[in-house]
Amino acid sequence: MLADHEYEAVNAFGNKVSIDMYDGEEKKHQSPMELLLSALGSCAVVDAVSMMKKKRKEVVDFTIDVEGERNDGIPAFYRTIHMHFTLVSSDAKEEELAKVIKLSVDKYCSVASSLKSEITYSSEVKRP
């Protein structure tokens, strides 16, 4: 915790991600729920790009838009998530891309699989 609405996540290598819970003009970073969509999208697109390149297809650009519809109550979890992949390529076919995306999301994307997993937790209180 950096401040009341500002946080920082640090992995084992010391890489940092800034997080905030501000709205409007105060917002500088993604919220945890936005990061979840970003993690899902980036995981899926990395695998999809790799597979297209293994098929020796030209990849000029590859983007993904990820949107989620959230529950109205608390918790405000994602009830649905939609990913739209856009590949810019002179030689790729729609059918190839569809197969690659299905494999990426359903088989190889660890984040997508993690959204289906059982979650456990523990806690402790430390004194200053």
N, C-alpha and C positions, 0 to 999 in steps of 0.2 A: 504494500500500500504506500503510495507516494503522497496522496492527499485524499480527502473524503470521496472524490469521484475519479481519482486517477490511480492507475495501477500499472505494474510492470511484471511481465512474465519472463523468466530467465531459464534457459535450458541448461543441461549439464556442461555445455561448451561455453557458456557465458553469453550466448546470443540473446538479445532482448527484443521484446515486443511491447510497445506502449498500448495501453488500453484506457479508455475513458467512458464515463457514463453521462457525459454532458449532452445537451440538446442544442440545436441551432448553431449560432456563430461561435459558441464556446467549444464545440466539438472539434477535436484535433486528431483523434484516433478512432479505431473501430471499437465497438462494444464486444463483449464476449459472444453474443449471438451473431453479430456480423462476422466475427472471426471464424465462427463455426462454418458459415457459408463460404467464406474465403478458403478455409482449409479443405472443405469438400471440393470446391471448384478447382483449386490448384492441384490437388491430388489426382483428380480425374483427368485434367488436361495434360498433366505431365506424362501420365501413362499413355494417353491417346496420341500425343505428339510422338512419343517413342515408337509406338506401334506403326504409325503412318510412315515414319522414317525407315523402319525395318522393312516395310513394304516398298521402299525406294520411291515413295511419293514426295513430290515437291511440297514443302511446307513454307509458304511465304509468310503466313500469319495464322495464328490459331488462338481464338479468344473464347471465353466462356462467360455468360451472364448467369448468375445464380440468384434466384428469388425465393423467398419463403413466406408462406402464409402462417401467421402465428395464432395461437389460441387466444381467445378474448380474455380469459380468466388468468388466475395465477396457479401454476406457473404458465408463463406465456411461451410455451414450447412451439416449435415448428410443427404444424399439423401436416403441411405439405411443403415440399421443396421441388422446384423446377430448375433444371439446368438447360441452357441453350448454348450449344457449341457452334462456332462458326470457323470453318477452315477455308483459308484462301490458298488455292492450289490449282495449277494448270492441268494436272493429270489425275487427280483423285476423283473417285465416283461416289455418289450419294450412298450407294449400298455398302461400299467399303467403309465409309465413315460411320454409318449406322452400326456395322458390326464391331468396329473398333471401340466406339463409345459404349456399346453394351458390355463388351469385355472389360473395358476400363472401369466402368461404374459397378458392374455386378460381380466381377471376379478379382480385379487387381487393386482397386482403390481401398486402402486400409481405412481411410476416414469413413467412407460409406459403410464398410463392414462394422466399424466401431459404433456407428449410430444404431446398430441392431444388437449391441452387446449388453450383457448384464453389468451393472455398475455397483461397486461396493465402495465403502469409505470408512475412514477412522479419524479420530481427532485427539488432540491433547491441548492442555493449557500450560504455557510456560510462564514462570514468574520473571519479572524484569530483574 
